[in-house]
Amino acid sequence: MKTFEELDCWKMSTNLRRKCSKLVKNFPQEEKYKLVDQVIRASRSVTANIAEGFGRYHYQEYAQYCRQSRGSLYRAN
């Protein structure tokens, strides 16, 4: 693999990110700066951590970014 965009986990997290963006549009206005913001940031964090971890030299560093991505998924769900 040459880029993180080829990773299945990155593709799936990108799909989740799109679904989260659509979902929060239906949330009540009073949640706009609370729950909506948290869901959006968590879903973005997943793809960002996978991409950043892919660029790390050592496997253990990459694994740490994947664990952080997993944590973001728990926040997004």
C-alpha positions as CSV (number, residue, x, y, z in Angstrom):
1,M,0.0,0.0,0.0
2,K,1.2,3.4,-0.9
3,T,-1.3,5.6,0.8
4,F,-3.6,5.5,3.7
5,E,-6.5,6.0,1.3
6,E,-6.1,2.4,0.2
7,L,-6.8,1.1,3.7
8,D,-10.2,-0.5,4.2
9,C,-10.5,1.0,7.7
10,W,-9.9,4.5,6.3
11,K,-12.6,3.9,3.6
12,M,-15.1,2.7,6.2
13,S,-14.3,5.6,8.6
14,T,-14.8,8.0,5.7
15,N,-18.2,6.5,5.1
16,L,-19.0,6.7,8.8
17,R,-18.0,10.4,8.8
18,R,-20.4,11.1,5.9
19,K,-23.2,9.3,7.7
20,C,-22.6,11.2,10.9
21,S,-22.7,14.5,9.1
22,K,-26.1,13.6,7.6
23,L,-27.4,12.3,10.9
24,V,-26.7,15.3,13.0
25,K,-28.5,17.6,10.5
26,N,-31.7,16.2,12.0
27,F,-30.7,16.9,15.6
28,P,-32.5,19.6,17.6
29,Q,-31.1,23.1,17.2
30,E,-30.2,23.3,21.0
31,E,-27.8,20.4,20.5
32,K,-25.9,22.2,17.7
33,Y,-22.9,23.2,19.9
34,K,-23.0,20.2,22.3
35,L,-23.8,16.8,20.9
36,V,-23.5,17.7,17.2
37,D,-20.1,19.2,17.7
38,Q,-18.9,16.2,19.6
39,V,-20.1,13.7,17.0
40,I,-18.6,15.6,14.1
41,R,-15.2,16.0,15.8
42,A,-15.1,12.3,16.9
43,S,-15.9,11.1,13.3
44,R,-13.2,13.4,11.9
45,S,-10.7,12.2,14.5
46,V,-11.0,8.6,13.2
47,T,-9.9,9.4,9.7
48,A,-7.3,11.9,10.8
49,N,-5.7,9.4,13.2
50,I,-5.5,6.7,10.6
51,A,-4.0,9.0,8.1
52,E,-1.4,10.4,10.6
53,G,-0.5,7.0,11.9
54,F,0.0,5.7,8.4
55,G,2.8,8.2,8.0
56,R,4.7,7.0,11.1
57,Y,7.9,5.0,10.7
58,H,7.4,2.4,13.5
59,Y,4.6,-0.1,13.6
60,Q,4.0,0.6,17.3
61,E,3.5,4.3,16.6
62,Y,1.0,3.4,13.9
63,A,-0.8,1.0,16.3
64,Q,-1.1,3.8,18.8
65,Y,-2.9,6.0,16.3
66,C,-5.2,3.1,15.4
67,R,-6.1,2.7,19.1
68,Q,-6.9,6.4,19.3
69,S,-9.1,6.0,16.2
70,R,-10.9,3.2,17.9
71,G,-11.5,5.4,20.9
72,S,-12.9,8.1,18.6
73,L,-15.3,5.6,17.1
74,Y,-16.7,4.8,20.6
75,R,-17.4,8.6,21.0
76,A,-19.0,8.8,17.6
77,N,-21.4,5.9,18.2
